[in-house]
Amino acid sequence: MAIGFFWAIITGEWELALPAAIFFELFWLDLFPVGTYIPPNGTASLVATLAAASFFSLEFPSQLVIPMVLSMPAALICPYLEQTLRQRHNIHHNELLALKHPESVVDEQLFLHKIISKALLQTLGLNFVFFFTYLLVLISTISIAYDVYGSIIECSGVTWSYLWFFAALGGVLSLRVRHAYYSFFFFLFAVVLITNL
């Protein structure tokens, strides 16, 4: 949500950034970090979607469905990058533990500064290269679809309400409570019935 808010402040795209942020917040709601589990990075999907929307001047939720779907893999790839970085940083942790031995002659302050700087540069560098590459692929894919189709592919009739409802589905089903399922499907049936009258 905060990323969507800051994006809206910087770009002025309030009608686009905040609803998209709500969608991704709801979509990944039931996945949170516990122990060593690294959840999908919804921020990567959100920023990729907003960047593609700004690049192609998309304004409506019906136009954003395809960029949102195409940006989902970014959220799923990020945990693997994070795991790789953690494994690399574990090597540095072992080096830090070796400093505690009395026979160590290394300048501790300089060594700490070097390890922290190296870890930060690795993290920033890898994330920047990944996101920049992913954004290029995303924009290229949408551009090719635009050339083939002749216009931006839209899912007509889709509103933010429908997208939020779909995104909340995962959170409701993750409760694993039968009454929640019954309530959800009753509500879904009522919405379908009312909209078709």
N, C-alpha and C positions, 0 to 999 in steps of 0.2 A: 504494500500500500504506500509506503514512504517513497519508493522509487517512482511510482505513478504520480504522486503528489509533486515531487521535485521536477519530474519531466514536465508536468503541467505548468509549474511556475516558470521554468526556463523557456518552454516553447509556446505557452499560452493555449495548448490543446486540451483544455479541461474536459470537454465532452468526449474526448477519445481516451486520454491517459487514465483517468480515474476509473471509468467503467472497465477498461481492460485490466487494470490492476486488481479490481474486485474479482473479475473472472479468474485470473490466475491464482489469486489467494484462495478462492473457493475450490478451484480444481485440485490443488495440491494440499488441501486442508488436512486430510487424514494421514499424510506422510510427514513425520517430524523426526528429528535426530534423537535416537535413543542408543546409548552405548556406542558401538563402532559403526552403526548404520548411518549412512550419509544419504539424506533424501534428495529427490530431484531439485534442481535449482530453478525455481519458478521465476526468479529475477532475470535469468538469462533469456527465458522465453518471452517475458514481458518486454524487456529492452529490445530484443530482436523484432518483436511484433511492432512496437512503437517506431523503431527506426525504419522498418519497411513501410509502415503507414505514412510516415513523414516523407520518405523518398518518393512514393507513388501518389502522394496527396490524397490518401484515403480518409474518408470522413465518417462513413456509416458502418454499423456493425455487420451488415450484410456483406460489405466489402472486406471486412477484417477476418472473416471465418477462415479463408484459405491461408493468409499469413500466420494466423494463430496456430492452425494445425501444422503448418510447415515449421514453425518455431518450437514445437513441443520436443523434438529430439534434442535440442540444445540443453533443455532441462535434464534430460536423461543421460546425456554424455558427461555433463559437469561432475557428477559423483565419481566417475572413473578418473577424471583429471585430478580431482581432490584426493582420491585414494593414492594415485601415483605420487602426488606432491607429499602426502603424509609419509609414504615409504621413504622418499628421498630425505625428508626432514628427520626421520628416525635415525638415519646415519649420523646427522649432526648431533642428535641427542646423545648417541653413544660416544661421540667425540667429546661432548661436554662432560659426560660422566668420567671419562678418562682423565680430565683435568683435576679431579679431586684426589688423584693418587699423589702421595708426597714426592715421588720422584719426578713429577711433571715440571718441566722448566719453561713452559710456554707462558707468555704474558697473557693472563686471563682476560683482562679488559679488551685488549686488541683482538684476541681470539673470539670473544663474545660478539664484538662489533662486526667482525668479519662474517661470522656464522649468521647473524641476524640480517645483515645486508644481503648476503647471498640468498637466504631463504625468501626475503621480500622480493628481490629481483627475479628469482625463479617463479614465484607465484604470480607476480604482475606480468612478467613476460609470457608465461604459458597461457594465462587467461586472456591476455590481449590478442595473442596470435590466434588462439582458438576462436574467440568471439569475432574477430575481424574476418577470418576465413569463413566462419559459419554465416556471417552477414553477407559476404560476397556470394556464397552459394545460394542463400535465400533470395537475394535480390535478383540474381541471374535466373533462378528457377521461375520466379514470378514474371520476369521480363520475357522469358521464352514462352510461358503460358499466355502472356499478353499478346505476343506476336502471332502465336498460333490461333488463339481464340478471337483476337481482334479488339478485345477490351478487357478490363479488369473482371475476373471471374467473380460473380456475386452469388450469394445464396439468398435469393429474394424472399422477403417476408421475415427474415431473421432479425430479431431485436435483442437489445441487451437483456431483457427479461428472460427470453428463451435461453440465451447463452449462460446467464447466471444460474438458471434452473438446472441446466445440463451439468454445469460445473459443480453444483451442490450435490448432485447425485452420488458422487464418490464419497463425500463426507457422510451422507445419510446411510449409505450401504456399509460403510466401515464401522458403524455403531454395533452391528451384529446383534440387533435387538428386533425381534419379530414385530413388536408393536410399532417400531419406527418404520419398518417396511410397509406394514399395512397402512399407516397414516400417509406415507409418501405416495403409495400407489393409489390410494383413495383421492388424495389431492391431485395427482396427475390425471386420473380419470375425470375428476370434476373440471379441471382446466380444459381438457380436450372436449368435454361435453359442452361447456359454456362457449368456447371459441367456435364450435361448429354449429351453434344455434343460429 
